[in-house]
């Protein structure tokens, strides 16, 4: 028999899994490996929460001890997967924010592979662990750059938005993980402790025309907000690098816009302090 809190958590889990199930089905990811993934995540969470033995982990998670032992070995081995999503975004950031790779008007320069300020130099200046040829191939595959017959490389889009395939999945992963982590930390934080900023504006009962106006304004403001943060982060990182203070500090900020024209029955409260009805 589930308690009221457990029933609430069950509902939240279903809400999170419902959209993810569409990705599972589209990619032929069946129930057995999905269950295996859930087990591994439960074991990982129990370990991070201080459970030190297979028996204790099994007690806290409901995962069989034989599975716990096997999954702990998998967790210890880790994963070597490294699809270059973050690296590509960093290259675009340097290309658009560094004076070294911009023209007199402040726009990203048309580059050639070689040279002191060429494409290969851009990749090295981005301080990523990817070969220039790999970056060139991925940016081309995502339609972010165009190459001339004489070898010139022109930046088409300053924003990395994965179009399809593995890149789209990794972009989805990179976007959703940090937001879920922030929201989870806020839920688990003790009363009175500092909380991460996580707010949403939600209105319902709007006309289609009003939804379109709000979407256009939100996109415009969000783009400006992210571009300003990106420029500031690039400047600060360059200053840290020059002063020798470059370290492992990490910062993430994002934005999403979700216009719905059809009727939305969920008019309840959200985690935001700025929801309206």
PAMI-159252 format. One record per residue (C-alpha): x, y, z; residue number from 1. Coordinates in Angstrom, 1 decimal, padded with zeros to 4 digits, always signed. Example, Ala and Ser with C-alpha at 12.3 -4.5 7.8 and 13.67 -1.06 7.14 Angstrom:
2
<xx:+012.3 yy:-004.5 zz:+007.8 num:1> $
<xx:+013.7 yy:-001.1 zz:+007.1 num:2> $
//
This chain:
277
<xx:+000.0 yy:+000.0 zz:+000.0 num:1> $
<xx:+001.5 yy:+003.3 zz:-001.1 num:2> $
<xx:+001.5 yy:+006.3 zz:+001.2 num:3> $
<xx:+000.1 yy:+009.6 zz:-000.1 num:4> $
<xx:+003.7 yy:+010.9 zz:-000.7 num:5> $
<xx:+004.6 yy:+007.7 zz:-002.6 num:6> $
<xx:+001.5 yy:+008.1 zz:-004.8 num:7> $
<xx:+002.5 yy:+011.6 zz:-005.5 num:8> $
<xx:+006.0 yy:+010.5 zz:-006.5 num:9> $
<xx:+004.4 yy:+007.8 zz:-008.6 num:10> $
<xx:+002.4 yy:+010.4 zz:-010.5 num:11> $
<xx:+005.5 yy:+012.5 zz:-011.0 num:12> $
<xx:+007.4 yy:+009.5 zz:-012.3 num:13> $
<xx:+004.6 yy:+008.7 zz:-014.8 num:14> $
<xx:+004.6 yy:+012.4 zz:-016.0 num:15> $
<xx:+008.4 yy:+012.2 zz:-016.6 num:16> $
<xx:+008.3 yy:+008.8 zz:-018.3 num:17> $
<xx:+005.3 yy:+009.6 zz:-020.6 num:18> $
<xx:+007.3 yy:+011.8 zz:-023.0 num:19> $
<xx:+010.4 yy:+009.7 zz:-022.7 num:20> $
<xx:+008.4 yy:+006.6 zz:-023.6 num:21> $
<xx:+007.8 yy:+008.2 zz:-027.1 num:22> $
<xx:+011.6 yy:+008.3 zz:-027.6 num:23> $
<xx:+012.0 yy:+004.7 zz:-026.4 num:24> $
<xx:+009.4 yy:+003.5 zz:-028.9 num:25> $
<xx:+010.7 yy:+005.6 zz:-031.8 num:26> $
<xx:+014.2 yy:+004.0 zz:-031.2 num:27> $
<xx:+013.0 yy:+000.4 zz:-030.5 num:28> $
<xx:+014.2 yy:+000.5 zz:-026.9 num:29> $
<xx:+012.2 yy:-002.3 zz:-025.3 num:30> $
<xx:+011.0 yy:-002.9 zz:-021.7 num:31> $
<xx:+013.9 yy:-005.2 zz:-020.6 num:32> $
<xx:+016.7 yy:-002.8 zz:-021.2 num:33> $
<xx:+014.6 yy:+000.0 zz:-019.8 num:34> $
<xx:+014.1 yy:-001.9 zz:-016.5 num:35> $
<xx:+017.8 yy:-002.6 zz:-016.4 num:36> $
<xx:+018.5 yy:+001.2 zz:-016.7 num:37> $
<xx:+016.1 yy:+001.9 zz:-013.9 num:38> $
<xx:+017.8 yy:-000.6 zz:-011.7 num:39> $
<xx:+021.2 yy:+000.8 zz:-012.4 num:40> $
<xx:+020.0 yy:+004.4 zz:-011.6 num:41> $
<xx:+018.5 yy:+003.2 zz:-008.3 num:42> $
<xx:+021.7 yy:+001.5 zz:-007.3 num:43> $
<xx:+023.7 yy:+004.5 zz:-008.3 num:44> $
<xx:+021.4 yy:+006.8 zz:-006.2 num:45> $
<xx:+021.7 yy:+004.5 zz:-003.2 num:46> $
<xx:+025.5 yy:+004.5 zz:-003.4 num:47> $
<xx:+025.5 yy:+008.3 zz:-003.6 num:48> $
<xx:+023.2 yy:+008.4 zz:-000.6 num:49> $
<xx:+025.7 yy:+006.4 zz:+001.5 num:50> $
<xx:+024.6 yy:+002.8 zz:+001.1 num:51> $
<xx:+027.9 yy:+000.9 zz:+001.2 num:52> $
<xx:+027.0 yy:-002.8 zz:+001.0 num:53> $
<xx:+025.0 yy:-004.9 zz:-001.5 num:54> $
<xx:+022.5 yy:-005.8 zz:+001.1 num:55> $
<xx:+021.9 yy:-002.3 zz:+002.2 num:56> $
<xx:+021.5 yy:-001.1 zz:-001.4 num:57> $
<xx:+019.1 yy:-004.0 zz:-002.1 num:58> $
<xx:+017.1 yy:-003.0 zz:+001.0 num:59> $
<xx:+016.8 yy:+000.6 zz:-000.1 num:60> $
<xx:+016.1 yy:+000.0 zz:-003.7 num:61> $
<xx:+014.3 yy:-003.3 zz:-004.0 num:62> $
<xx:+016.9 yy:-004.5 zz:-006.6 num:63> $
<xx:+018.0 yy:-008.1 zz:-006.0 num:64> $
<xx:+021.4 yy:-008.5 zz:-004.4 num:65> $
<xx:+022.8 yy:-010.4 zz:-007.4 num:66> $
<xx:+021.8 yy:-007.6 zz:-009.7 num:67> $
<xx:+023.2 yy:-005.0 zz:-007.3 num:68> $
<xx:+026.6 yy:-006.7 zz:-007.4 num:69> $
<xx:+026.6 yy:-006.8 zz:-011.2 num:70> $
<xx:+025.4 yy:-003.3 zz:-011.6 num:71> $
<xx:+028.0 yy:-001.9 zz:-009.2 num:72> $
<xx:+030.7 yy:-003.3 zz:-011.4 num:73> $
<xx:+029.1 yy:-001.7 zz:-014.4 num:74> $
<xx:+028.9 yy:+001.7 zz:-012.6 num:75> $
<xx:+032.6 yy:+001.4 zz:-011.5 num:76> $
<xx:+033.6 yy:+000.7 zz:-015.1 num:77> $
<xx:+031.8 yy:+003.8 zz:-016.3 num:78> $
<xx:+031.2 yy:+004.9 zz:-019.9 num:79> $
<xx:+033.7 yy:+006.1 zz:-022.5 num:80> $
<xx:+031.0 yy:+007.6 zz:-024.8 num:81> $
<xx:+032.0 yy:+011.1 zz:-025.9 num:82> $
<xx:+029.7 yy:+012.5 zz:-028.6 num:83> $
<xx:+031.1 yy:+016.0 zz:-029.3 num:84> $
<xx:+028.0 yy:+018.1 zz:-028.5 num:85> $
<xx:+029.6 yy:+020.4 zz:-025.9 num:86> $
<xx:+032.7 yy:+020.7 zz:-028.0 num:87> $
<xx:+030.8 yy:+021.9 zz:-031.0 num:88> $
<xx:+029.0 yy:+024.5 zz:-028.9 num:89> $
<xx:+032.3 yy:+025.7 zz:-027.5 num:90> $
<xx:+033.8 yy:+026.2 zz:-031.0 num:91> $
<xx:+030.7 yy:+028.2 zz:-032.1 num:92> $
<xx:+031.1 yy:+030.3 zz:-028.9 num:93> $
<xx:+034.7 yy:+031.1 zz:-029.6 num:94> $
<xx:+034.0 yy:+031.8 zz:-033.2 num:95> $
<xx:+031.3 yy:+034.3 zz:-032.4 num:96> $
<xx:+032.8 yy:+036.0 zz:-029.3 num:97> $
<xx:+036.6 yy:+036.1 zz:-029.8 num:98> $
<xx:+038.0 yy:+039.1 zz:-031.6 num:99> $
<xx:+040.6 yy:+036.8 zz:-033.1 num:100> $
<xx:+038.0 yy:+035.1 zz:-035.3 num:101> $
<xx:+035.7 yy:+038.0 zz:-036.0 num:102> $
<xx:+035.8 yy:+040.6 zz:-038.7 num:103> $
<xx:+035.8 yy:+044.4 zz:-038.4 num:104> $
<xx:+032.0 yy:+044.4 zz:-038.0 num:105> $
<xx:+032.0 yy:+041.9 zz:-035.2 num:106> $
<xx:+030.7 yy:+039.0 zz:-037.3 num:107> $
<xx:+032.4 yy:+035.6 zz:-037.4 num:108> $
<xx:+035.1 yy:+035.5 zz:-040.1 num:109> $
<xx:+035.2 yy:+033.2 zz:-043.1 num:110> $
<xx:+038.0 yy:+030.8 zz:-042.2 num:111> $
<xx:+040.4 yy:+028.4 zz:-044.0 num:112> $
<xx:+041.7 yy:+025.3 zz:-042.4 num:113> $
<xx:+045.3 yy:+026.4 zz:-041.9 num:114> $
<xx:+046.9 yy:+029.6 zz:-040.7 num:115> $
<xx:+047.4 yy:+031.4 zz:-037.5 num:116> $
<xx:+043.7 yy:+032.4 zz:-037.3 num:117> $
<xx:+042.3 yy:+029.5 zz:-039.4 num:118> $
<xx:+039.7 yy:+026.8 zz:-038.5 num:119> $
<xx:+042.2 yy:+024.4 zz:-037.0 num:120> $
<xx:+043.5 yy:+027.3 zz:-034.8 num:121> $
<xx:+039.9 yy:+028.0 zz:-033.8 num:122> $
<xx:+039.4 yy:+024.4 zz:-032.6 num:123> $
<xx:+042.6 yy:+024.6 zz:-030.6 num:124> $
<xx:+041.6 yy:+027.9 zz:-029.1 num:125> $
<xx:+038.4 yy:+026.3 zz:-028.0 num:126> $
<xx:+040.4 yy:+024.0 zz:-025.7 num:127> $
<xx:+038.3 yy:+020.9 zz:-026.6 num:128> $
<xx:+039.5 yy:+017.4 zz:-026.9 num:129> $
<xx:+038.5 yy:+016.9 zz:-030.5 num:130> $
<xx:+040.4 yy:+016.9 zz:-033.7 num:131> $
<xx:+039.7 yy:+019.8 zz:-036.2 num:132> $
<xx:+038.7 yy:+017.3 zz:-038.8 num:133> $
<xx:+036.1 yy:+015.8 zz:-036.5 num:134> $
<xx:+034.7 yy:+019.2 zz:-035.6 num:135> $
<xx:+034.5 yy:+020.1 zz:-039.3 num:136> $
<xx:+032.7 yy:+017.0 zz:-040.2 num:137> $
<xx:+030.1 yy:+017.3 zz:-037.4 num:138> $
<xx:+029.4 yy:+021.0 zz:-038.0 num:139> $
<xx:+028.9 yy:+020.2 zz:-041.7 num:140> $
<xx:+026.6 yy:+017.3 zz:-040.8 num:141> $
<xx:+024.5 yy:+019.6 zz:-038.7 num:142> $
<xx:+024.3 yy:+022.3 zz:-041.4 num:143> $
<xx:+026.0 yy:+024.9 zz:-039.2 num:144> $
<xx:+028.8 yy:+025.7 zz:-041.7 num:145> $
<xx:+029.3 yy:+025.9 zz:-045.5 num:146> $
<xx:+032.5 yy:+025.3 zz:-047.4 num:147> $
<xx:+033.4 yy:+027.0 zz:-050.6 num:148> $
<xx:+035.2 yy:+025.4 zz:-053.6 num:149> $
<xx:+038.4 yy:+027.3 zz:-052.6 num:150> $
<xx:+038.2 yy:+025.8 zz:-049.1 num:151> $
<xx:+036.7 yy:+028.8 zz:-047.2 num:152> $
<xx:+034.5 yy:+027.9 zz:-044.2 num:153> $
<xx:+031.6 yy:+030.1 zz:-043.4 num:154> $
<xx:+029.5 yy:+030.0 zz:-040.3 num:155> $
<xx:+025.8 yy:+029.7 zz:-041.1 num:156> $
<xx:+024.3 yy:+029.6 zz:-037.6 num:157> $
<xx:+025.8 yy:+030.8 zz:-034.4 num:158> $
<xx:+023.6 yy:+028.5 zz:-032.3 num:159> $
<xx:+024.1 yy:+024.7 zz:-032.1 num:160> $
<xx:+020.6 yy:+023.1 zz:-032.5 num:161> $
<xx:+021.0 yy:+019.5 zz:-033.4 num:162> $
<xx:+018.8 yy:+018.5 zz:-036.3 num:163> $
<xx:+018.5 yy:+014.7 zz:-036.0 num:164> $
<xx:+020.0 yy:+011.4 zz:-035.1 num:165> $
<xx:+022.6 yy:+010.9 zz:-032.4 num:166> $
<xx:+023.3 yy:+014.6 zz:-032.2 num:167> $
<xx:+019.7 yy:+015.4 zz:-031.5 num:168> $
<xx:+019.6 yy:+012.7 zz:-028.7 num:169> $
<xx:+022.7 yy:+014.0 zz:-027.1 num:170> $
<xx:+021.5 yy:+017.6 zz:-027.3 num:171> $
<xx:+018.2 yy:+016.4 zz:-025.7 num:172> $
<xx:+020.3 yy:+014.7 zz:-023.0 num:173> $
<xx:+022.5 yy:+017.7 zz:-022.3 num:174> $
<xx:+019.4 yy:+020.0 zz:-022.1 num:175> $
<xx:+017.2 yy:+017.9 zz:-019.9 num:176> $
<xx:+019.7 yy:+016.5 zz:-017.4 num:177> $
<xx:+020.7 yy:+019.7 zz:-015.8 num:178> $
<xx:+017.2 yy:+021.0 zz:-015.5 num:179> $
<xx:+016.0 yy:+017.8 zz:-013.8 num:180> $
<xx:+019.0 yy:+017.8 zz:-011.5 num:181> $
<xx:+018.3 yy:+021.4 zz:-010.4 num:182> $
<xx:+014.6 yy:+020.7 zz:-009.8 num:183> $
<xx:+015.5 yy:+017.5 zz:-007.9 num:184> $
<xx:+018.0 yy:+019.3 zz:-005.7 num:185> $
<xx:+015.4 yy:+021.9 zz:-004.9 num:186> $
<xx:+012.9 yy:+019.3 zz:-003.9 num:187> $
<xx:+015.4 yy:+017.5 zz:-001.6 num:188> $
<xx:+016.9 yy:+020.6 zz:+000.0 num:189> $
<xx:+016.2 yy:+021.2 zz:+003.6 num:190> $
<xx:+013.9 yy:+024.1 zz:+004.6 num:191> $
<xx:+015.7 yy:+027.4 zz:+004.7 num:192> $
<xx:+018.6 yy:+026.2 zz:+002.6 num:193> $
<xx:+019.6 yy:+028.1 zz:-000.6 num:194> $
<xx:+017.7 yy:+026.9 zz:-003.7 num:195> $
<xx:+018.6 yy:+027.0 zz:-007.4 num:196> $
<xx:+016.7 yy:+029.5 zz:-009.5 num:197> $
<xx:+013.9 yy:+027.5 zz:-011.3 num:198> $
<xx:+010.8 yy:+029.4 zz:-012.3 num:199> $
<xx:+008.2 yy:+029.2 zz:-015.0 num:200> $
<xx:+005.6 yy:+031.6 zz:-016.4 num:201> $
<xx:+002.3 yy:+029.8 zz:-017.3 num:202> $
<xx:-000.9 yy:+031.1 zz:-018.5 num:203> $
<xx:-004.0 yy:+029.3 zz:-019.8 num:204> $
<xx:-007.2 yy:+030.3 zz:-021.5 num:205> $
<xx:-005.4 yy:+032.4 zz:-024.1 num:206> $
<xx:-006.4 yy:+032.9 zz:-027.7 num:207> $
<xx:-004.3 yy:+031.5 zz:-030.5 num:208> $
<xx:-003.2 yy:+035.0 zz:-031.5 num:209> $
<xx:-002.1 yy:+035.8 zz:-027.9 num:210> $
<xx:-000.1 yy:+032.5 zz:-027.8 num:211> $
<xx:+001.7 yy:+033.4 zz:-031.0 num:212> $
<xx:+002.5 yy:+036.9 zz:-029.7 num:213> $
<xx:+003.9 yy:+035.5 zz:-026.4 num:214> $
<xx:+005.9 yy:+032.9 zz:-028.3 num:215> $
<xx:+007.6 yy:+035.5 zz:-030.5 num:216> $
<xx:+008.4 yy:+037.7 zz:-027.5 num:217> $
<xx:+009.7 yy:+034.8 zz:-025.4 num:218> $
<xx:+011.9 yy:+033.6 zz:-028.3 num:219> $
<xx:+013.3 yy:+037.1 zz:-028.8 num:220> $
<xx:+014.0 yy:+037.7 zz:-025.1 num:221> $
<xx:+015.4 yy:+034.2 zz:-024.5 num:222> $
<xx:+017.8 yy:+034.5 zz:-027.4 num:223> $
<xx:+019.0 yy:+037.9 zz:-026.2 num:224> $
<xx:+019.4 yy:+036.5 zz:-022.7 num:225> $
<xx:+021.4 yy:+033.5 zz:-023.8 num:226> $
<xx:+023.6 yy:+035.5 zz:-026.2 num:227> $
<xx:+024.5 yy:+037.9 zz:-023.4 num:228> $
<xx:+025.3 yy:+035.2 zz:-021.0 num:229> $
<xx:+027.4 yy:+033.3 zz:-023.6 num:230> $
<xx:+029.4 yy:+036.4 zz:-024.4 num:231> $
<xx:+030.0 yy:+037.1 zz:-020.7 num:232> $
<xx:+031.0 yy:+033.5 zz:-019.9 num:233> $
<xx:+033.4 yy:+033.5 zz:-022.9 num:234> $
<xx:+035.0 yy:+036.7 zz:-021.6 num:235> $
<xx:+035.3 yy:+035.5 zz:-018.0 num:236> $
<xx:+036.7 yy:+032.2 zz:-019.1 num:237> $
<xx:+039.3 yy:+033.9 zz:-021.2 num:238> $
<xx:+040.3 yy:+036.2 zz:-018.3 num:239> $
<xx:+040.5 yy:+033.2 zz:-016.0 num:240> $
<xx:+042.7 yy:+031.4 zz:-018.5 num:241> $
<xx:+045.0 yy:+034.4 zz:-018.9 num:242> $
<xx:+045.3 yy:+034.8 zz:-015.1 num:243> $
<xx:+046.0 yy:+031.1 zz:-014.5 num:244> $
<xx:+042.8 yy:+030.7 zz:-012.5 num:245> $
<xx:+041.1 yy:+028.4 zz:-015.0 num:246> $
<xx:+039.6 yy:+025.5 zz:-013.1 num:247> $
<xx:+036.7 yy:+023.1 zz:-012.9 num:248> $
<xx:+034.0 yy:+025.7 zz:-012.2 num:249> $
<xx:+030.8 yy:+024.9 zz:-014.1 num:250> $
<xx:+027.8 yy:+027.1 zz:-014.9 num:251> $
<xx:+024.6 yy:+026.2 zz:-016.8 num:252> $
<xx:+021.6 yy:+028.3 zz:-017.7 num:253> $
<xx:+018.9 yy:+027.7 zz:-020.2 num:254> $
<xx:+015.5 yy:+028.6 zz:-021.5 num:255> $
<xx:+012.5 yy:+026.9 zz:-023.2 num:256> $
<xx:+009.4 yy:+028.1 zz:-024.8 num:257> $
<xx:+006.3 yy:+025.9 zz:-024.9 num:258> $
<xx:+003.3 yy:+027.4 zz:-026.8 num:259> $
<xx:+000.1 yy:+025.3 zz:-026.7 num:260> $
<xx:-002.9 yy:+026.2 zz:-028.8 num:261> $
<xx:-005.1 yy:+023.2 zz:-027.9 num:262> $
<xx:-006.9 yy:+023.2 zz:-024.5 num:263> $
<xx:-004.7 yy:+022.3 zz:-021.6 num:264> $
<xx:-006.5 yy:+020.6 zz:-018.7 num:265> $
<xx:-003.6 yy:+021.0 zz:-016.3 num:266> $
<xx:-004.2 yy:+024.4 zz:-014.8 num:267> $
<xx:-002.6 yy:+023.4 zz:-011.4 num:268> $
<xx:+000.3 yy:+025.0 zz:-009.7 num:269> $
<xx:+003.9 yy:+024.4 zz:-010.9 num:270> $
<xx:+007.3 yy:+024.9 zz:-009.3 num:271> $
<xx:+007.3 yy:+028.5 zz:-010.4 num:272> $
<xx:+006.5 yy:+031.4 zz:-008.2 num:273> $
<xx:+005.3 yy:+033.2 zz:-011.3 num:274> $
<xx:+002.4 yy:+031.0 zz:-012.5 num:275> $
<xx:-000.9 yy:+032.7 zz:-013.4 num:276> $
<xx:-004.2 yy:+031.4 zz:-014.5 num:277> $
//
